[in-house]
Amino acid sequence: MRVHNRELENAVYRKLAERGVELEAIADIVYDMQLPYHPNLSKETCLESVRAVLSKRELQHAILVGIELDVLAEQGLVSEPLLSILRDDEGLFGCDETLALGSVFGYGSIAVTTFGYLDKQKVGIIRQLDNKALGKVNTFLDDLVAAVASSASSRIAHRQRDLDEKVYELEALAAGEAASAQEAKVIPLDPFLKEASAGE
């Protein structure tokens, strides 16, 4: 049976909420990442970008797979030695980063480099999810949240660039039309130019 995208999206929202991840918390990370480049950025725009990213199947699939593995490990339903690796979030275990990183490629190099930064710095809710003292297994989830935040950040960066270019084009067009209008109104003062204009 084919699963409808709306059902997937609802499942992602539900699973994130069950694991204590609010979309606003991800939007806060996006805001912090993009504010230095876009001083007029609003948190509403960041939240909209997070929602847009979460509507993509590749990220939805990654989130559902990752959270499911975290929950199974938390419940002790994964066999050893993988259970210990997941519970300890072992440093040499890279499948969590691989799953998350694979879902950001669609948003370009900005998303990839931002993901690397967030993976190392553990900004905002990512740091909370990485805290093993809470007794939760979020081996995949912290990286997946970083993937959503980095993708949403890249989306804003690219959309802002597109908007800047449109504004530039409109300004150039307006300036060109103004220049043409100004040239049409020019009355040559030199008698020779007057005669030349009259002969055209």
N, C-alpha and C positions, 0 to 999 in steps of 0.2 A: 504494500500500500504506500502510495506517495504521500510524504508529509508536506503540508502546506507551509510556506515561509512564515505566515502569521503565527502558526502553531509553534514553529521553531523559535521565533522571536519572543513569544510569550513564555516559552519554557526557559529561555536564557534569562529573561527578567526575573522569573520566579526563582531560578537556581542562584542567581547573584544575590537576591534578597535573602534567601535562606542562609547564604554564607556570610551575611552581614555586609554586603557591598552595595552601597547606594550609588546610583548614577551620578548624583551631585558630587560625591566624593571623587569620582573619576574626572568629572568636569572641572573640579578644583585643580587637579594636576594639569589638565590641558590649559587652564587659565594661567597658571604659573609658568608653563613652558612657552606660551605664545605672547603674553603681555609685554615682554621687553621689545617685541617686534611690532606689536599692534596696540598702541597706548589706549585706543578707544574700544578695545575688546570688552565684551560683556560676558558674564557667566552664563547668561541665557544662550548666547551664541555657542559657547563651549558645550553646554548640555545638548543643544540641538545637534552638534557635530558628533557627540558621543552616541546619541540615538541613531543617527544616520549610519555610523560605523557598525553598530549592533544589528542593523538590518541586513548586513551582508552574510550570506550563508557560510562562507569560509570561516569567519570569526565565530559565528554561531556554533558551527560544528566543533571547532577547537575548544570553545568554552564548555560545551556540554561534555565532551570527552574528558577534558582536564578536570572538571569539577567531579565527574563521576569517579575518576581514579582517586582523587583526594578523599572523597567520602568513603570509598571502599577501603582505602588504607586506614582511615580513621576508625573504621568499624572492625579492622583486623581481618577483612575478607580478601586480602591479597596474600598470595603465598610468599614464603621466604625464598631467596634473600631480598626480593623486590620490596616486600613490606617494610623492612628495616631501612632500605634506601629511601623510600618515599617518606617514611615517618621522620627520618633524620634530615631530609632534603640534602642528601650527600653532595658535596661540592663537585665531584666528578660526574655526577648524573646530569646529563645535558638534554635529556628528552623533553623536559619541561620548557626550556628555552627554545628548543627546536620546534616544538609544536606552536609556541606563541610567535616566534619569529617568522615562521612560514605564513602566518596569517596577516603579516603587515606588509609583505612585499608589494601588494597591490597599491599601496599608498606612497611608493617611491622611497628614495634614499633618505629623505627627511624623517620618515617614519622609522626606518632602520636605525639611523644614528640616534634618534630620540629614544628608541627602545633600549639601545645599548646603555645610554645614560641612565634611564630609569631603572634598569636592571642592576646597575652598580650602586646608584645613590639611594634607591628605595624611598622615593618621595611619597609623602602623604599616606594614603591608606595602604599603599604597597608595603611600607615599613610595618604597619600593623599586621598585615597578613603574613609577613615574613617572621613574625615573633613566635617562635616555637614554644615559649613558656606558657602560652595560652592553652596548650593541649590540643590545638587544632592542626590538621594536616592541610596546608595550603601550598604544597609544593608546586602544583601547576597553576593555581589561581593567582598567586602574586604576579607571575610572569604574564598571564593572560590579561590581567588588569593593565599591566604596563603596555601590552600590545594594543589594547583598546585606546588607552590614553595617547600613545604615540601615533596611532593611525588617525585619531580625531585631531591631534595637533597638526599633522601633515595636511589633512584635509583643509583646515582653516588657513594654513600658510598658502596652499595652492589657490584656494578660492580668493584670498585677499590679493594675490598676485594678478589673477584674472580680472578682479574688480579694478585694481590700479591701472591695468592696461586699457580697460574700457574707458576709464576716466581720462586717461592720457589721450586716447584716440578722439574722444569727444571734444576735449580742449583743443587738440590740434585742428580738428575739423572746424570748430568755431573760430579759431584764430585765422584759418585759411579763408573762410567766408568773409570774415571782417576785413582781411587784407584785400580781398578781391573787391569788396564794396568800396573800400577806401581808394583803391586804384581807379575805379570807375568814376569817382568824384574829382580826381586830380585835374586841375585846369593848368596847362602849361603856360608859364609866364614868358618864356622866350618866344619872340615873334616867329622865328624859324620853326619852332615846334608847333606853334599855332597853325602855321600854314601847312605843315606836314600833316597835322591832325585833320585839318579841313579837307585835304586832298584824299584822305583814306575813304 
